[in-house]
C-alpha cells in the first residue's frame, strides 16, 4: 500500500470521515476544506502518522503547507521516511 493510500486511511479513521477520504486524490484540499480538520485533529493526525509509520515529527517540521492537500501530506510522510 502506498503512503498516499495509508495517509488517506489515517485521515478517514482519525477524523471519523466514514469513508469520505477514500474518494480523495493527491489534489484534494485538506486545511480549510474538511471541517473536521481543526487544530486538535491535526495533533491527533500527527500522532497517528508517527505511530503508523514509525517516524518522529517535530513541531518545526509542520506547516500549513504540509496539510494543504492530501498529496502534500503524503509527500511529507515520504520525506520523513527518507
N, CA, C and O atoms as a DFTB+ gen file, in Angstrom:
328 C
 N C O
     1  1       0.849      -1.184       0.000
     2  2       0.000       0.000       0.000
     3  2       0.896       1.249       0.000
     4  3       1.842       1.339       0.781
     5  1       0.595       2.187      -0.862
     6  2       1.394       3.403      -0.961
     7  2       1.168       4.284       0.266
     8  3       0.163       4.149       0.964
     9  1       2.113       5.185       0.519
    10  2       1.943       6.103       1.647
    11  2       0.724       6.994       1.422
    12  3       0.069       7.401       2.382
    13  1       0.411       7.303       0.152
    14  2      -0.781       8.109      -0.144
    15  2      -2.038       7.380       0.350
    16  3      -2.899       7.984       0.990
    17  1      -2.135       6.094       0.052
    18  2      -3.291       5.317       0.494
    19  2      -3.317       5.174       2.011
    20  3      -4.381       5.228       2.627
    21  1      -2.150       4.991       2.605
    22  2      -2.081       4.875       4.058
    23  2      -2.513       6.176       4.728
    24  3      -3.269       6.152       5.700
    25  1      -2.040       7.306       4.215
    26  2      -2.413       8.609       4.779
    27  2      -3.917       8.828       4.598
    28  3      -4.582       9.361       5.487
    29  1      -4.441       8.423       3.464
    30  2      -5.877       8.544       3.200
    31  2      -6.667       7.761       4.255
    32  3      -7.652       8.263       4.798
    33  1      -6.234       6.539       4.539
    34  2      -6.904       5.713       5.547
    35  2      -6.783       6.318       6.938
    36  3      -7.740       6.292       7.713
    37  1      -5.612       6.865       7.260
    38  2      -5.398       7.510       8.557
    39  2      -6.318       8.718       8.691
    40  3      -6.941       8.918       9.734
    41  1      -6.402       9.525       7.631
    42  2      -7.306      10.680       7.638
    43  2      -8.741      10.239       7.900
    44  3      -9.441      10.817       8.732
    45  1      -9.163       9.214       7.183
    46  2     -10.546       8.754       7.290
    47  2     -10.866       8.284       8.707
    48  3     -11.907       8.634       9.262
    49  1      -9.965       7.487       9.288
    50  2     -10.249       6.953      10.618
    51  2     -10.064       8.001      11.712
    52  3     -10.886       8.085      12.624
    53  1      -9.003       8.799      11.638
    54  2      -8.724       9.787      12.681
    55  2      -9.790      10.872      12.733
    56  3     -10.168      11.324      13.814
    57  1     -10.275      11.291      11.564
    58  2     -11.267      12.364      11.509
    59  2     -12.702      11.833      11.478
    60  3     -13.651      12.611      11.377
    61  1     -12.862      10.498      11.565
    62  2     -14.187       9.861      11.522
    63  2     -14.984      10.326      10.298
    64  3     -16.124      10.776      10.415
    65  1     -14.362      10.207       9.131
    66  2     -14.994      10.662       7.887
    67  2     -15.899       9.601       7.266
    68  3     -16.535       9.851       6.242
    69  1     -15.960       8.428       7.873
    70  2     -16.860       7.369       7.420
    71  2     -16.719       7.040       5.932
    72  3     -17.716       6.865       5.232
    73  1     -15.478       6.956       5.457
    74  2     -15.223       6.578       4.071
    75  2     -15.075       7.729       3.099
    76  3     -14.674       7.519       1.954
    77  1     -15.393       8.955       3.531
    78  2     -15.280      10.106       2.621
    79  2     -13.869      10.275       2.073
    80  3     -13.694      10.631       0.908
    81  1     -12.857      10.020       2.911
    82  2     -11.467      10.227       2.484
    83  2     -11.047       9.258       1.395
    84  3     -10.088       9.521       0.669
    85  1     -11.751       8.144       1.271
    86  2     -11.369       7.154       0.270
    87  2     -11.548       7.683      -1.148
    88  3     -10.958       7.150      -2.087
    89  1     -12.356       8.727      -1.310
    90  2     -12.539       9.358      -2.610
    91  2     -11.579      10.506      -2.873
    92  3     -11.615      11.121      -3.939
    93  1     -10.726      10.793      -1.907
    94  2      -9.761      11.894      -2.064
    95  2      -8.648      11.487      -3.025
    96  3      -8.304      10.309      -3.127
    97  1      -8.085      12.480      -3.736
    98  2      -6.896      12.233      -4.545
    99  2      -5.789      13.182      -4.087
   100  3      -5.975      13.939      -3.133
   101  1      -4.651      13.144      -4.757
   102  2      -3.491      13.952      -4.352
   103  2      -3.821      15.441      -4.251
   104  3      -3.238      16.152      -3.433
   105  1      -4.750      15.910      -5.078
   106  2      -5.043      17.344      -5.135
   107  2      -6.173      17.777      -4.200
   108  3      -6.534      18.953      -4.169
   109  1      -6.730      16.838      -3.441
   110  2      -7.819      17.193      -2.527
   111  2      -7.296      18.118      -1.433
   112  3      -6.363      17.775      -0.706
   113  1      -7.912      19.301      -1.326
   114  2      -7.531      20.261      -0.291
   115  2      -7.929      19.728       1.073
   116  3      -9.013      19.166       1.232
   117  1      -7.059      19.900       2.059
   118  2      -7.348      19.429       3.408
   119  2      -7.713      20.609       4.311
   120  3      -8.881      20.808       4.643
   121  1      -6.694      21.396       4.708
   122  2      -6.954      22.522       5.608
   123  2      -7.923      23.496       4.962
   124  3      -7.714      23.925       3.827
   125  1      -8.975      23.845       5.675
   126  2      -9.959      24.785       5.159
   127  2     -11.028      24.135       4.300
   128  3     -12.030      24.770       3.970
   129  1     -10.828      22.876       3.934
   130  2     -11.778      22.175       3.079
   131  2     -12.547      21.107       3.847
   132  3     -13.692      20.800       3.515
   133  1     -11.913      20.542       4.876
   134  2     -12.535      19.488       5.668
   135  2     -12.825      20.061       7.053
   136  3     -11.899      20.280       7.833
   137  1     -14.103      20.307       7.370
   138  2     -14.458      20.926       8.654
   139  2     -13.915      20.154       9.861
   140  3     -13.601      20.748      10.892
   141  1     -13.807      18.829       9.726
   142  2     -13.312      18.007      10.836
   143  2     -11.830      18.229      11.128
   144  3     -11.349      17.868      12.202
   145  1     -11.107      18.820      10.180
   146  2      -9.656      19.009      10.346
   147  2      -9.386      20.352      11.024
   148  3      -9.049      21.341      10.372
   149  1      -9.543      20.359      12.345
   150  2      -9.238      21.560      13.126
   151  2      -7.889      21.355      13.814
   152  3      -7.218      20.349      13.582
   153  1      -7.495      22.297      14.652
   154  2      -6.167      22.235      15.261
   155  2      -5.984      20.991      16.133
   156  3      -4.904      20.401      16.150
   157  1      -7.020      20.595      16.849
   158  2      -6.912      19.388      17.668
   159  2      -6.807      18.137      16.789
   160  3      -6.082      17.200      17.122
   161  1      -7.519      18.129      15.686
   162  2      -7.464      16.990      14.770
   163  2      -6.083      16.879      14.133
   164  3      -5.603      15.774      13.882
   165  1      -5.440      18.019      13.871
   166  2      -4.087      17.999      13.300
   167  2      -3.136      17.294      14.266
   168  3      -2.299      16.493      13.849
   169  1      -3.269      17.597      15.559
   170  2      -2.417      16.961      16.571
   171  2      -2.649      15.447      16.588
   172  3      -1.695      14.671      16.626
   173  1      -3.914      15.034      16.560
   174  2      -4.244      13.605      16.532
   175  2      -3.705      12.938      15.274
   176  3      -3.191      11.820      15.315
   177  1      -3.830      13.641      14.163
   178  2      -3.348      13.124      12.885
   179  2      -1.834      12.916      12.919
   180  3      -1.336      11.882      12.473
   181  1      -1.116      13.884      13.439
   182  2       0.345      13.777      13.533
   183  2       0.730      12.591      14.411
   184  3       1.617      11.816      14.056
   185  1       0.065      12.450      15.555
   186  2       0.354      11.340      16.462
   187  2       0.110       9.996      15.784
   188  3       0.920       9.078      15.905
   189  1      -0.998       9.885      15.077
   190  2      -1.330       8.630      14.388
   191  2      -0.337       8.340      13.276
   192  3       0.076       7.193      13.101
   193  1       0.051       9.359      12.522
   194  2       1.042       9.177      11.451
   195  2       2.368       8.702      12.050
   196  3       3.006       7.797      11.513
   197  1       2.778       9.313      13.162
   198  2       4.019       8.891      13.818
   199  2       3.952       7.418      14.217
   200  3       4.903       6.667      14.002
   201  1       2.822       7.011      14.799
   202  2       2.662       5.623      15.239
   203  2       2.623       4.661      14.064
   204  3       3.285       3.623      14.090
   205  1       1.851       4.996      13.030
   206  2       1.673       4.098      11.883
   207  2       2.957       3.917      11.070
   208  3       3.250       2.821      10.591
   209  1       3.717       5.002      10.921
   210  2       4.905       4.954      10.064
   211  2       6.205       4.816      10.850
   212  3       7.267       4.636      10.254
   213  1       6.137       4.898      12.188
   214  2       7.342       4.776      12.997
   215  2       8.306       5.932      12.789
   216  3       9.521       5.736      12.762
   217  1       7.759       7.147      12.641
   218  2       8.590       8.334      12.440
   219  2       8.325       9.333      13.563
   220  3       7.327       9.241      14.279
   221  1       9.234      10.280      13.697
   222  2       9.070      11.376      14.651
   223  2       8.873      12.649      13.844
   224  3       9.646      12.946      12.933
   225  1       7.828      13.400      14.188
   226  2       7.548      14.665      13.514
   227  2       7.724      15.788      14.524
   228  3       6.966      15.896      15.489
   229  1       8.732      16.620      14.292
   230  2       8.990      17.758      15.166
   231  2       8.022      18.886      14.842
   232  3       7.561      19.014      13.707
   233  1       7.717      19.706      15.847
   234  2       6.832      20.851      15.638
   235  2       7.334      21.733      14.498
   236  3       6.541      22.276      13.729
   237  1       8.668      21.875      14.395
   238  2       9.258      22.724      13.360
   239  2       9.033      22.166      11.953
   240  3       9.114      22.901      10.969
   241  1       8.748      20.860      11.865
   242  2       8.548      20.212      10.565
   243  2       7.184      20.531       9.967
   244  3       6.985      20.436       8.756
   245  1       6.250      20.910      10.829
   246  2       4.857      21.039      10.413
   247  2       4.517      22.476      10.049
   248  3       4.805      23.408      10.800
   249  1       3.898      22.638       8.883
   250  2       3.439      23.960       8.451
   251  2       2.075      23.794       7.789
   252  3       1.623      22.677       7.539
   253  1       1.442      24.896       7.515
   254  2       0.147      24.849       6.830
   255  2       0.295      24.174       5.471
   256  3      -0.616      23.480       5.019
   257  1       1.444      24.375       4.814
   258  2       1.669      23.773       3.505
   259  2       1.671      22.245       3.586
   260  3       1.261      21.568       2.642
   261  1       2.133      21.707       4.718
   262  2       2.159      20.253       4.900
   263  2       0.757      19.677       4.779
   264  3       0.569      18.600       4.213
   265  1      -0.233      20.401       5.315
   266  2      -1.615      19.922       5.348
   267  2      -2.489      20.576       4.280
   268  3      -3.716      20.541       4.367
   269  1      -1.848      21.173       3.268
   270  2      -2.603      21.853       2.215
   271  2      -3.438      20.882       1.388
   272  3      -4.625      21.113       1.155
   273  1      -2.805      19.788       0.942
   274  2      -3.514      18.775       0.146
   275  2      -3.127      17.388       0.652
   276  3      -2.174      17.227       1.413
   277  1      -3.892      16.395       0.209
   278  2      -3.542      15.018       0.546
   279  2      -2.154      14.696      -0.007
   280  3      -1.357      14.030       0.654
   281  1      -1.871      15.166      -1.209
   282  2      -0.565      14.918      -1.825
   283  2       0.581      15.538      -1.045
   284  3       1.629      14.912      -0.886
   285  1       0.397      16.763      -0.553
   286  2       1.478      17.412       0.197
   287  2       1.719      16.684       1.522
   288  3       2.858      16.599       1.982
   289  1       0.657      16.161       2.134
   290  2       0.815      15.411       3.378
   291  2       1.507      14.070       3.121
   292  3       2.387      13.669       3.882
   293  1       1.112      13.383       2.055
   294  2       1.756      12.116       1.704
   295  2       3.225      12.331       1.334
   296  3       4.078      11.527       1.709
   297  1       3.528      13.400       0.606
   298  2       4.920      13.721       0.240
   299  2       5.741      14.007       1.500
   300  3       6.905      13.616       1.594
   301  1       5.127      14.688       2.457
   302  2       5.794      14.984       3.730
   303  2       6.150      13.666       4.445
   304  3       7.261      13.515       4.953
   305  1       5.214      12.729       4.479
   306  2       5.465      11.423       5.108
   307  2       6.589      10.698       4.378
   308  3       7.484      10.141       5.013
   309  1       6.547      10.701       3.040
   310  2       7.605      10.054       2.253
   311  2       8.968      10.666       2.561
   312  3       9.965       9.953       2.682
   313  1       9.003      11.983       2.684
   314  2      10.254      12.688       3.007
   315  2      10.768      12.248       4.379
   316  3      11.963      12.005       4.550
   317  1       9.866      12.148       5.350
   318  2      10.264      11.728       6.697
   319  2      10.750      10.291       6.698
   320  3      11.639       9.934       7.472
   321  1      10.176       9.466       5.838
   322  2      10.597       8.066       5.759
   323  2      11.973       7.955       5.093
   324  3      12.713       6.994       5.300
   325  1      12.289       8.985       4.276
   326  2      13.560       9.173       3.611
   327  2      14.195       7.954       3.085
   328  3      15.279       8.024       2.505
